[in-house]
């Protein structure tokens, strides 16, 4: 059974991941429009750098929460980075969408708990 503190941490980190993934999806959509090779290469590097930062945040969240709750999301994020490195932008966007769904689903239990306590 989760306590209030755990629920708040879980909710906070899940929402942070969801927001970060949504931003990443927007950046990926923009990257896919670049036609100039230099712009595309630079954009790809920056997007990968951003997603690697998000991956570090995810690992911090996993340490704070103390669960292996984010293992699947971590794998999905690494998959996205790999697909971007291989210029598989459509597949990367699909994987990012799956990651957003995972992050949304992962905070549902804590959201319900906090709503029952009338804290959200």
MOQUITA-V31540 format. One line per field, one symbol per residue. ss: DSSP state (h for helix, s for strand, l for the rest). psi: psi as a letter, one per 20 degrees, with the letter a starting at -180 (. if undefined). A space follows every 50 residues. Layout:
ss: ???
psi: ???
This chain:
ss: lllhhhhhhhhhhhhhhhhhhhhhhhhhhhhlllllhhhhhhhhhhhhhh hhhhhhhhhhhhhhhlllllhhhhhhhhhhhhhhhlllhhhhhhhhhhhh hhhhhhlhhhhhhhhhllll
psi: pqrggggggggghghggggghgghgghghghiiphphggggggggggggg hhghhghghgghgghjrkhjghhggghhgggghghjkmhghghghgghhg gghghhjgghggghhhiki.
